[in-house]
């Protein structure tokens, strides 16, 4: 029977492992995909940069991040960190606080003025990017690194898209957005503001662009028909957040505001209302555990005095009274009306029921098709049905998050580069996942997750200062060192020390075996197996902390 790992008790059993000349299995060094890497929509090599960070090589760690993602300081604040949800350490004690370490590195880069060197080899090709949001800026960044000339055209007065106009400053300070976008501009990317695009093919021809990437965010609020004599008191959440950012024509929302919705945008606008000194009440048609908003957002909103009315649906608004119907959850988890109504007093109703994308700029382009939900159809290479025009971010079928948008920008850039060079883009084959069961956690001591500092309550309720603080160098180092290096050798020397037959050979750096960087291995494998001495006992595999040795059947 093929046993992936022998236990310590198996070592002396020749029947279990057929030691000696009857060896049926041999140990092989492998690279596996860390779950944090697999879960990152931006495709960061998380394990790699954590390895460099824990060594104190912060510049190298930061450079590893920005190979895939130009916004580490932003992502360390605004990403909902699926990497941590997947982190194997969470099955041991608590997940590594990955986003906090990323934020530390991003902030350090800004403070010390670190920049990225652009490619010295220029392709002579020009690419148009429509939309200066996270997806468009990510694509522009990666295309520039690949040697192309990129112009970003933005209809608004400032770059950043939903990073700037959809995420409040208490979560993402504007100085951070400006600094990371400035780094992209310093690479040579041109950003033209206040320039809406109506005819992409005409612009391509007029200015000699060879391809285009369209990444217009979901800025159009979804509406529902709520009867109200004074329609001016019904606002949309995205519009309110935008007006808070620009300071232009801020609506008079009154002293008591009802926010209708259960997503992160609903909580963002409710928490913003609290900072304006007003009362905020969130009305949601299901229960707290069914909210699409992230749990920490709900907890922080409650701490700041936001009120919640669960299992309620708004039916109509009359004057300063909002009528809601009480709901109940059916067996399928969906809300159903009970026929019971109640009244909530409120000066304004803000709708936070989701956003749509304005795709009209692509509607008249031959070959471009739309899905049933209104977004644009693209192929595996992110090209639309019109040759040379690509699309991504909120415009295509996908989860609408900042990290997904940034990942789309990188993916589009690689496919556009291949298109411009006339070659196919072939992604690297990803190795198998390094699951928790493959680890030998006996070697890891308990080390609780580092908690980030939080702004005191009174200032959270009255200012837009950043709520969650960052780690200092000591805490960031500690947190990076909690990484288990799942599936990839980190040179603990266990295999070298426990082998009973001295069959494990430690190689000099010059002779090290190259490992696949797609798996997140931070360095070369420093060991080899001398199979003339190896009996196949499996003790090296059993005692490997990170599951980087596998027992494989002998070839007959």
C-alpha positions as CSV (number, residue, x, y, z in Angstrom):
1,X,0.0,0.0,0.0
2,X,1.3,3.4,-0.9
3,X,1.7,5.4,2.4
4,X,2.3,9.1,1.7
5,X,3.9,9.4,5.1
6,X,5.4,6.9,7.5
7,X,4.9,7.6,11.2
8,X,7.7,7.4,13.7
9,X,6.4,4.0,14.8
10,X,6.6,2.6,11.3
11,X,10.3,3.3,10.9
12,X,11.5,0.0,12.2
13,X,8.9,-2.1,10.3
14,X,10.4,-3.7,7.2
15,X,6.9,-5.1,6.4
16,X,5.4,-1.7,6.3
17,X,8.1,-0.1,4.2
18,X,10.2,-2.9,2.6
19,X,13.5,-1.4,3.7
20,X,16.8,-2.5,2.3
21,X,17.0,-3.9,-1.2
22,X,13.2,-4.4,-1.2
23,X,12.5,-0.7,-1.0
24,X,9.1,0.1,-2.6
25,X,9.0,3.8,-1.8
26,X,11.5,6.6,-2.0
27,X,11.4,10.1,-0.5
28,X,11.2,13.0,-3.0
29,X,11.4,16.7,-2.3
30,X,8.3,18.4,-3.6
31,X,6.8,21.9,-3.9
32,X,3.2,22.3,-3.1
33,X,0.8,25.2,-3.4
34,X,0.4,27.0,-0.1
35,X,-3.3,27.7,0.6
36,X,-2.7,31.4,1.1
37,X,-1.3,31.6,-2.5
38,X,-4.1,29.6,-3.9
39,X,-6.7,31.8,-2.3
40,X,-5.3,35.2,-3.3
41,X,-7.3,36.7,-6.2
42,X,-4.4,39.0,-7.0
43,X,-2.1,36.0,-7.4
44,X,0.4,37.1,-4.8
45,X,3.2,34.7,-3.9
46,X,2.3,35.2,-0.2
47,X,4.5,32.5,1.3
48,X,7.5,33.9,-0.6
49,X,7.2,37.5,0.7
50,X,6.4,36.3,4.2
51,X,9.6,34.2,4.1
52,X,11.7,37.3,3.2
53,X,9.8,39.5,5.8
54,X,10.5,37.1,8.6
55,X,14.2,37.3,7.7
56,X,14.0,41.0,8.0
57,X,14.6,41.5,4.3
58,X,11.7,44.0,3.9
59,X,12.7,45.5,0.6
60,X,13.0,42.0,-1.0
61,X,9.6,41.0,0.5
62,X,8.0,44.2,-0.8
63,X,9.5,43.6,-4.3
64,X,8.0,40.1,-4.2
65,X,4.5,41.5,-3.6
66,X,4.7,44.2,-6.3
67,X,5.7,41.6,-8.9
68,X,2.0,40.7,-8.7
69,X,0.2,43.6,-7.0
70,X,1.2,47.2,-7.2
71,X,-0.9,48.2,-4.1
72,X,0.4,46.5,-1.0
73,X,-0.4,49.4,1.4
74,X,-3.9,49.6,0.0
75,X,-4.5,45.8,0.0
76,X,-3.2,45.6,3.6
77,X,-6.1,47.8,4.5
78,X,-9.0,47.2,2.1
79,X,-8.7,43.5,1.1
80,X,-10.9,41.1,2.9
81,X,-8.0,38.7,3.0
82,X,-9.2,35.3,1.8
83,X,-5.6,34.2,2.2
84,X,-6.2,34.3,6.0
85,X,-9.5,32.4,5.7
86,X,-7.5,29.6,3.9
87,X,-4.4,29.8,6.1
88,X,-3.5,26.4,7.6
89,X,-2.3,28.1,10.8
90,X,-6.0,28.7,11.5
91,X,-6.4,25.0,12.2
92,X,-3.5,25.2,14.7
93,X,-4.3,28.3,16.7
94,X,-5.1,31.4,14.6
95,X,-4.4,32.4,11.0
96,X,-1.3,34.5,10.2
97,X,-2.3,38.2,10.1
98,X,-1.1,38.3,6.5
99,X,-2.8,41.6,5.6
100,X,-1.2,43.4,8.5
101,X,2.3,42.3,7.5
102,X,1.5,43.3,3.9
103,X,0.4,46.7,5.1
104,X,3.6,47.1,7.2
105,X,5.6,46.5,4.0
106,X,3.5,48.8,1.9
107,X,3.7,51.6,4.4
108,X,7.5,51.1,4.8
109,X,7.9,51.4,1.0
110,X,6.0,54.6,1.0
111,X,7.9,56.1,3.9
112,X,11.3,55.2,2.4
113,X,10.3,56.1,-1.2
114,X,10.9,52.6,-2.7
115,X,10.1,52.4,-6.5
116,X,10.0,49.8,-9.2
117,X,12.3,49.9,-12.2
118,X,10.5,49.7,-15.5
119,X,11.6,47.4,-18.3
120,X,14.4,48.8,-20.4
121,X,13.2,46.9,-23.4
122,X,10.3,48.7,-25.0
123,X,8.0,46.9,-27.4
124,X,6.9,49.9,-29.4
125,X,3.3,48.9,-28.7
126,X,0.7,51.3,-27.3
127,X,-2.2,50.2,-25.0
128,X,-5.3,52.1,-24.0
129,X,-6.8,51.5,-20.6
130,X,-10.3,52.9,-20.0
131,X,-10.9,53.5,-16.3
132,X,-8.4,54.4,-13.6
133,X,-9.8,52.1,-11.0
134,X,-8.0,49.2,-9.4
135,X,-8.3,46.9,-12.4
136,X,-7.3,49.5,-14.9
137,X,-4.3,50.8,-12.9
138,X,-3.2,47.2,-12.2
139,X,-3.3,46.4,-16.0
140,X,-1.4,49.6,-16.8
141,X,1.3,48.8,-14.2
142,X,1.9,45.3,-15.5
143,X,1.8,46.3,-19.1
144,X,4.4,49.0,-18.5
145,X,6.6,46.5,-16.8
146,X,6.2,44.3,-19.8
147,X,7.6,47.0,-22.0
148,X,4.5,48.6,-23.5
149,X,3.4,52.3,-23.6
150,X,0.2,52.7,-21.6
151,X,-2.3,55.6,-21.5
152,X,-5.2,55.4,-18.9
153,X,-8.2,57.5,-19.7
154,X,-10.5,58.3,-16.8
155,X,-13.9,60.1,-16.9
156,X,-13.6,61.3,-13.3
157,X,-11.5,64.1,-11.7
158,X,-9.2,61.8,-9.8
159,X,-7.8,58.3,-10.3
160,X,-8.5,55.3,-8.0
161,X,-12.1,54.4,-8.9
162,X,-13.9,52.6,-6.1
163,X,-10.7,52.7,-4.0
164,X,-11.3,56.4,-3.7
165,X,-15.0,56.8,-4.2
166,X,-16.4,53.6,-2.7
167,X,-14.2,53.0,0.4
168,X,-14.4,55.6,3.2
169,X,-11.2,57.3,4.4
170,X,-11.5,55.8,7.8
171,X,-10.7,52.4,6.2
172,X,-8.4,53.7,3.5
173,X,-6.6,57.0,3.9
174,X,-6.3,59.1,0.7
175,X,-2.6,59.7,1.2
176,X,-2.0,55.9,0.8
177,X,-4.0,55.8,-2.5
178,X,-2.2,58.8,-3.8
179,X,1.2,57.4,-2.9
180,X,0.7,54.0,-4.6
181,X,-0.8,55.6,-7.7
182,X,2.1,58.0,-7.9
183,X,4.5,55.0,-8.1
184,X,2.6,53.7,-11.1
185,X,2.8,57.1,-12.8
186,X,6.5,57.3,-12.0
187,X,6.9,54.1,-14.1
188,X,5.8,56.1,-17.1
189,X,2.0,55.4,-17.2
190,X,0.1,58.4,-18.5
191,X,-3.3,59.1,-16.8
192,X,-5.7,61.5,-18.5
193,X,-8.5,62.7,-16.2
194,X,-11.9,64.3,-16.9
195,X,-12.0,62.5,-20.3
196,X,-15.0,60.2,-20.8
197,X,-14.7,57.8,-23.7
198,X,-17.6,57.3,-26.1
199,X,-16.0,55.5,-29.1
200,X,-13.2,53.1,-28.3
201,X,-12.5,51.9,-31.8
202,X,-12.2,55.6,-33.0
203,X,-9.9,56.5,-30.2
204,X,-7.7,53.4,-30.9
205,X,-7.4,54.4,-34.6
206,X,-6.9,58.1,-33.9
207,X,-4.1,57.7,-31.4
208,X,-2.5,54.6,-32.8
209,X,-3.3,52.2,-29.9
210,X,-2.7,48.5,-30.6
211,X,-5.1,47.2,-27.9
212,X,-7.5,48.3,-25.2
213,X,-8.4,47.2,-21.8
214,X,-11.8,48.4,-20.5
215,X,-12.3,48.4,-16.7
216,X,-15.1,50.7,-15.7
217,X,-16.3,50.0,-12.2
218,X,-19.8,49.4,-10.9
219,X,-20.8,53.0,-10.1
220,X,-24.5,52.8,-10.9
221,X,-26.7,52.1,-7.9
222,X,-29.4,49.5,-8.2
223,X,-32.8,50.9,-7.5
224,X,-36.1,49.5,-6.2
225,X,-39.5,51.0,-6.5
226,X,-40.3,52.4,-3.0
227,X,-43.3,54.7,-3.0
228,X,-42.5,58.1,-1.5
229,X,-44.2,61.5,-2.0
230,X,-40.8,63.2,-1.5
231,X,-38.4,61.2,-3.7
232,X,-35.6,63.6,-2.8
233,X,-35.3,61.9,0.5
234,X,-34.3,58.6,-1.1
235,X,-30.6,58.5,-1.9
236,X,-28.2,55.8,-3.1
237,X,-25.2,54.7,-1.0
238,X,-22.6,55.0,-3.8
239,X,-23.7,58.6,-4.5
240,X,-23.5,59.5,-0.9
241,X,-20.0,58.1,-0.5
242,X,-18.9,59.9,-3.7
243,X,-20.2,63.2,-2.5
244,X,-18.5,62.7,0.9
245,X,-15.2,62.2,-1.0
246,X,-15.6,65.1,-3.4
247,X,-17.4,67.5,-1.0
248,X,-19.7,68.6,-3.8
249,X,-23.4,69.1,-3.3
250,X,-23.5,67.0,-0.1
251,X,-27.2,66.1,0.4
252,X,-29.0,67.1,3.6
253,X,-29.5,63.7,5.1
254,X,-31.1,64.8,8.3
255,X,-30.5,63.7,11.9
256,X,-31.9,60.1,11.6
257,X,-30.9,58.1,8.5
258,X,-32.2,54.7,7.5
259,X,-29.8,52.6,5.4
260,X,-31.4,49.8,3.4
261,X,-29.1,46.8,2.6
262,X,-26.8,44.3,4.2
263,X,-23.5,44.5,2.2
264,X,-20.2,46.2,3.0
265,X,-21.4,49.3,1.1
266,X,-24.4,49.6,3.5
267,X,-22.1,49.5,6.5
268,X,-19.6,51.9,4.9
269,X,-22.3,54.5,4.4
270,X,-23.9,53.9,7.8
271,X,-20.6,54.3,9.6
272,X,-19.9,57.5,7.6
273,X,-23.3,58.9,8.7
274,X,-22.3,58.3,12.3
275,X,-19.1,60.3,11.7
276,X,-21.2,63.2,10.5
277,X,-22.9,63.1,13.9
278,X,-26.1,61.6,12.8
279,X,-28.1,58.5,13.9
280,X,-27.8,55.5,11.5
281,X,-30.1,52.5,11.3
282,X,-29.4,49.6,9.0
283,X,-32.5,47.8,7.8
284,X,-31.8,44.3,6.4
285,X,-34.3,41.6,5.2
286,X,-32.5,38.7,6.7
287,X,-30.5,37.9,9.9
288,X,-27.0,39.0,10.9
289,X,-25.4,35.7,10.0
290,X,-26.9,35.9,6.5
291,X,-25.5,39.4,5.8
292,X,-23.1,39.6,2.9
293,X,-21.1,42.1,4.8
294,X,-18.0,40.8,6.5
295,X,-18.4,40.1,10.2
296,X,-15.7,42.4,11.3
297,X,-17.5,45.3,9.5
298,X,-20.7,44.5,11.4
299,X,-18.9,44.3,14.7
300,X,-17.1,47.7,14.1
301,X,-20.4,49.3,13.1
302,X,-22.0,48.1,16.3
303,X,-19.1,49.5,18.3
304,X,-19.7,52.9,16.7
305,X,-23.3,53.0,17.5
306,X,-24.9,51.9,14.2
307,X,-28.3,50.3,15.0
308,X,-29.6,47.2,13.1
309,X,-33.2,46.1,12.4
310,X,-33.0,42.5,11.2
311,X,-35.7,40.7,9.2
312,X,-37.2,43.9,7.8
313,X,-38.0,45.0,4.3
314,X,-38.8,48.7,3.4
315,X,-42.2,49.0,1.7
316,X,-42.8,52.8,1.5
317,X,-41.8,56.1,2.9
318,X,-44.2,58.9,3.9
319,X,-42.7,62.2,5.2
320,X,-40.4,61.2,8.0
321,X,-41.9,57.7,8.5
322,X,-40.6,54.6,6.8
323,X,-42.9,51.5,6.8
324,X,-41.2,48.1,7.0
325,X,-42.6,44.6,6.8
326,X,-41.4,42.0,9.2
327,X,-39.9,39.0,7.5
328,X,-39.2,35.4,8.4
329,X,-36.7,33.0,6.9
330,X,-38.1,30.1,5.1
331,X,-36.6,26.6,5.0
332,X,-34.5,27.7,2.0
333,X,-33.0,30.6,4.0
334,X,-34.8,33.2,1.9
335,X,-36.9,35.9,3.6
336,X,-40.7,35.8,3.3
337,X,-43.2,38.4,4.3
338,X,-45.3,38.0,7.4
339,X,-48.0,40.6,6.7
340,X,-47.0,42.5,9.9
341,X,-45.8,46.1,9.5
342,X,-44.1,48.7,11.7
343,X,-42.9,52.3,11.3
344,X,-39.4,53.6,11.7
345,X,-38.8,57.3,11.9
346,X,-36.2,58.7,9.6
347,X,-35.3,61.9,7.7
348,X,-33.7,60.1,4.7
349,X,-33.5,56.6,3.2
350,X,-30.2,55.5,1.7
351,X,-30.4,52.5,-0.6
352,X,-27.4,50.1,-0.6
353,X,-28.8,47.3,-2.7
354,X,-25.8,46.7,-5.0
355,X,-24.3,48.4,-8.1
356,X,-24.5,48.0,-11.8
357,X,-21.9,48.7,-14.5
358,X,-22.4,51.2,-17.3
359,X,-21.4,49.2,-20.3
360,X,-22.7,51.6,-22.9
361,X,-19.2,52.4,-24.2
362,X,-19.0,48.8,-25.5
363,X,-22.6,48.3,-26.6
364,X,-22.1,49.5,-30.2
365,X,-18.8,47.7,-30.8
366,X,-19.2,44.8,-33.2
367,X,-18.7,41.4,-31.7
368,X,-19.1,42.5,-28.0
369,X,-21.7,40.4,-26.2
370,X,-23.3,40.8,-22.9
371,X,-24.4,38.3,-20.2
372,X,-27.9,38.1,-18.8
373,X,-26.9,40.2,-15.9
374,X,-25.6,43.0,-18.1
375,X,-21.9,42.4,-17.8
376,X,-19.6,41.8,-20.8
377,X,-18.7,38.3,-22.0
378,X,-14.9,37.6,-22.4
379,X,-12.9,34.6,-23.3
380,X,-10.3,32.8,-21.1
381,X,-7.8,35.5,-22.3
382,X,-10.2,38.3,-21.2
383,X,-10.7,39.5,-24.7
384,X,-14.2,40.5,-25.8
385,X,-15.7,39.4,-29.0
386,X,-14.0,42.3,-30.7
387,X,-10.3,41.6,-31.6
388,X,-7.9,43.6,-29.5
389,X,-10.4,44.9,-26.9
390,X,-10.2,43.3,-23.5
391,X,-12.3,43.8,-20.4
392,X,-12.1,43.1,-16.7
393,X,-13.0,44.0,-13.2
394,X,-16.6,44.8,-12.5
395,X,-17.4,44.7,-16.2
396,X,-17.1,40.9,-16.5
397,X,-18.7,38.0,-14.6
398,X,-16.8,37.8,-11.3
399,X,-16.9,38.6,-7.6
400,X,-16.8,42.3,-7.2
401,X,-13.9,42.9,-4.8
402,X,-10.9,45.1,-4.9
403,X,-8.5,42.1,-4.9
404,X,-10.4,40.4,-7.8
405,X,-10.2,43.6,-9.8
406,X,-6.4,43.9,-9.3
407,X,-6.0,40.2,-10.3
408,X,-8.0,40.8,-13.4
409,X,-5.7,43.7,-14.3
410,X,-2.6,41.4,-14.1
411,X,-4.2,38.6,-16.0
412,X,-5.4,41.0,-18.7
413,X,-1.9,42.5,-19.0
414,X,-0.3,39.1,-19.5
415,X,-2.9,38.2,-22.2
416,X,-2.6,41.6,-23.9
417,X,1.2,41.2,-23.9
418,X,0.9,37.8,-25.6
419,X,-1.7,39.2,-28.1
420,X,0.7,42.1,-29.0
421,X,3.6,39.8,-29.4
422,X,1.6,37.2,-31.4
423,X,2.2,34.4,-29.1
424,X,-0.2,32.4,-26.8
425,X,-0.1,33.1,-23.1
426,X,0.3,29.8,-21.2
427,X,-0.1,30.1,-17.4
428,X,2.2,28.0,-15.3
429,X,0.8,24.6,-14.1
430,X,0.0,24.9,-10.4
431,X,1.2,22.2,-8.1
432,X,-1.0,20.3,-5.7
433,X,-2.3,22.0,-2.6
434,X,-0.4,21.8,0.7
435,X,-3.3,20.8,3.0
436,X,-3.1,21.0,6.8
437,X,-3.0,17.2,7.0
438,X,0.4,17.1,5.3
439,X,2.0,19.2,8.0
440,X,3.8,18.0,11.1
441,X,2.6,20.6,13.5
442,X,4.4,19.0,16.5
443,X,7.3,21.3,15.7
444,X,5.3,24.5,16.0
445,X,4.7,26.2,19.3
446,X,1.5,28.2,20.1
447,X,1.9,31.8,19.1
448,X,-1.3,33.9,19.0
449,X,-2.2,36.2,16.2
450,X,-1.0,39.8,16.7
451,X,-3.9,42.2,17.2
452,X,-3.7,45.6,15.5
453,X,-4.3,48.8,17.4
454,X,-7.7,50.5,17.1
455,X,-8.6,54.2,17.3
456,X,-10.4,55.1,20.5
457,X,-14.2,55.1,20.3
458,X,-14.9,58.9,20.6
459,X,-12.7,59.7,17.7
460,X,-14.1,56.9,15.6
461,X,-17.6,58.4,16.0
462,X,-16.6,61.9,15.2
463,X,-13.7,61.9,12.6
464,X,-12.7,60.1,9.4
465,X,-9.3,59.1,10.9
466,X,-8.1,55.6,10.1
467,X,-9.7,53.2,12.5
468,X,-7.3,50.2,12.4
469,X,-3.7,50.9,13.0
470,X,-0.6,49.1,11.6
471,X,2.0,46.8,13.1
472,X,5.4,48.1,14.2
473,X,8.6,46.3,13.1
474,X,8.7,44.0,16.1
475,X,5.1,42.9,15.7
476,X,5.4,42.5,11.9
477,X,8.5,40.2,12.3
478,X,6.7,38.1,14.9
479,X,3.6,37.7,12.7
480,X,5.6,36.8,9.6
481,X,7.4,34.2,11.6
482,X,4.1,32.5,12.4
483,X,4.0,31.3,8.8
484,X,4.2,27.5,8.6
485,X,5.8,27.5,5.1
486,X,3.2,25.0,4.0
487,X,4.4,22.6,1.3
488,X,7.8,24.1,0.7
489,X,11.2,23.5,2.4
490,X,12.4,26.3,4.6
491,X,15.7,24.6,5.5
492,X,14.9,23.4,9.1
493,X,17.5,20.6,8.5
494,X,15.1,18.0,10.1
495,X,15.5,15.5,7.3
496,X,19.3,15.9,7.4
497,X,19.4,15.3,11.1
498,X,16.9,12.4,11.5
499,X,18.0,10.2,8.6
500,X,19.3,7.0,10.2
501,X,21.4,6.2,7.1
502,X,23.0,9.6,6.3
503,X,21.3,9.4,3.0
504,X,20.2,13.1,3.0
505,X,22.9,15.3,1.5
506,X,23.0,19.0,2.2
507,X,24.0,20.8,-1.0
508,X,26.0,23.9,-1.5
509,X,24.0,26.9,-2.8
510,X,25.6,26.5,-6.3
511,X,24.3,23.0,-6.6
512,X,20.8,23.5,-5.2
513,X,17.9,22.2,-7.1
514,X,15.7,24.9,-8.6
515,X,12.2,24.9,-7.3
516,X,9.0,26.1,-9.0
517,X,8.2,29.7,-7.9
518,X,4.5,29.1,-8.8
519,X,4.3,27.0,-5.6
520,X,5.6,29.9,-3.5
521,X,9.0,28.3,-2.6
522,X,11.2,31.1,-1.3
523,X,14.5,29.6,-2.3
524,X,16.2,26.6,-3.8
525,X,16.0,23.1,-2.3
526,X,19.2,22.6,-0.3
527,X,19.0,18.9,0.0
528,X,19.3,15.7,-2.2
529,X,18.7,12.0,-1.4
530,X,21.5,9.5,-2.0
531,X,19.3,6.5,-3.0
532,X,22.2,4.1,-2.8
533,X,21.9,4.5,1.0
534,X,18.2,5.3,1.4
535,X,16.2,2.3,2.7
536,X,12.8,4.1,2.2
537,X,12.0,4.1,5.9
538,X,10.0,7.4,5.5
539,X,11.3,9.0,8.7
540,X,12.4,12.1,6.8
541,X,8.9,12.6,5.3
542,X,7.3,11.9,8.7
543,X,9.4,14.5,10.5
544,X,9.2,17.2,7.8
545,X,7.3,20.1,9.4
546,X,5.9,21.6,6.2
547,X,5.1,18.5,4.2
548,X,7.8,19.1,1.5
549,X,8.9,15.4,1.3
550,X,6.7,12.8,-0.3
551,X,7.1,9.0,-0.3
552,X,6.5,7.9,-3.9
553,X,6.4,4.3,-5.3
554,X,9.6,2.9,-6.7
555,X,9.7,2.4,-10.5
556,X,10.0,-1.2,-11.3
